[in-house]
Amino acid sequence: MKRNYFTMLLMVLVTGVFTNNLNAQGTYVNINIGYGLKMSSQNMPDYNMSNLTIDSTSSTMKQINLSLGQGLTAQVAFGYMFTKNIGVEMGLSYLLGAKIKATSVYGAGIISDYFLSAQMFRLNPSVIIACGFNKIDPYAKLGVIIGFGSIKNEQDNYETGSTEVMKTTLNGGVAFGLNASAGVLFKLTKLVSLFGEINIINLSWAPTKGKMTEDNLNGTDLLPNMTTSQKKIDFVKSYTNDSKNPRSDSDPRQELAEKFPFGSVGLNVGVRFSL
């Protein structure tokens, strides 16, 4: 009988220790939304992203500095606190980039509008350092960004009696960058907390593929009459044009790869559920 009591007591103690350890582990889920402003911006002259005005006697050009990381973000993150001060987190976020516009005006009759925008799915593993306070807990995060996205390039040409809309999508390749955040966690209960944080992302990305998805002139689709080389692009580090052995029109044309800026600084707000 004593042996049975001893066994039951040992089981209770082991179960209690195991339960306490699970609670001390601090597993949680974050859900947040935010908006990022451009940072580490640059000009994209190859994509006509400058405002240009030309008249009979002069021309004026205004540079537009942009970052495709500007826009709305939504994220779900899974975290684990080893102690009240140290933890790790894996974030899964989606960037819905703002549409950036440039305009060229040629005299009084021809206007061209240019648009660039991006979408990106991002993985964000981070290390967390927290103060470990009970109610209001400041913290910092440092991690890397791994992104998979697409860029939409649109050109709309307007002339008297004529309208042409051309759209191209760029994708392929992987983006790598760094991420840092500083925030404050407001603990409402043992299970629910609110948080706000300032988030900085340093990221660039060079797509590897391009494809024209629309070329519409006054309601007429021009794509069926275009060759593959006119519709598709392979972005490469270097290429050679050989007049004796030219590339076939049935193959995508080659262009030099170009890095697009995706840096941002913004504010995220959300809720944490402790598990």
C-alpha positions, 0 to 999 in steps of 0.5 A: 500500500505504501508503495502505491502511495509513493508511486501516486505521489511521484506521478503527481510530482512529475506531472506538476513539474512537466506542467510548470515547464510547459507554462514556463516555455511561453509559446505564443501566437501573434497576429498583427497589421501594419503599414510601412513607409519607404526607406533606402529608396532609389530612382528607377529610370529604366522603368520611366519612374520620373515625372517628365514635362516637354513643351515647345521650348523646354523640358522639365524632369522631376526625380521620384525616389521609391521603395516597393516595400511601402504599403500594407502588411499583415502577419502571423507569428509563432513564438517561443520564450525560453526564459522571460528575457530570451525567445525566438519567433517565426513570422509569416507576412504578406506585403500589399505594396502601394502603387507608385505613379510617374507621368510624362507629358509631351506637349498638349496631346500625348500623356504616358502614366507609369505604375510600379507596385509589388506583392511579397510573401515573407518569412521572418525568423527572429531572436527576441530580447525582452525586459521580462516585466509583468504588465508592460514589457518592452522588447527588441527583435532582430532577424532576417527576411526571406521574400518571394514576390512579384512586381507589376509594371504598367504603362498607359499611353493616351493620345488624341483618339488612342489609348494603349495599356501595357502590363508586365509582371516580374517574378522569380528568385528569392529576396534576402534582407534584415529586419529589426523591431522595437516594441512594447507588450501590454499584458491584459490577462495571462493569455491575451496581450496587445502590442505595438512596435516600430519595424525596420526592413532592409531588403532588395530583390532582383526578379529573374523572369518577366512576362507581358500580360496585357497590351491593349490598343483601343480595345484590341488585344495585341498579344496574339501577334507578338513573338515570345521574345517580345512578351517574355524576359530572362533577367541575367547577370550578363549576356552577349549579342552575336550577330552571326548567331542571333537568339530566336524570336521563339525564346525570351529576350535577355536583359540585365537583372536589376535590384528593386528596393523593398526597404521600409520603416513602419508601425505594427499593432496586434494581439498576442495569444499565449498558449 
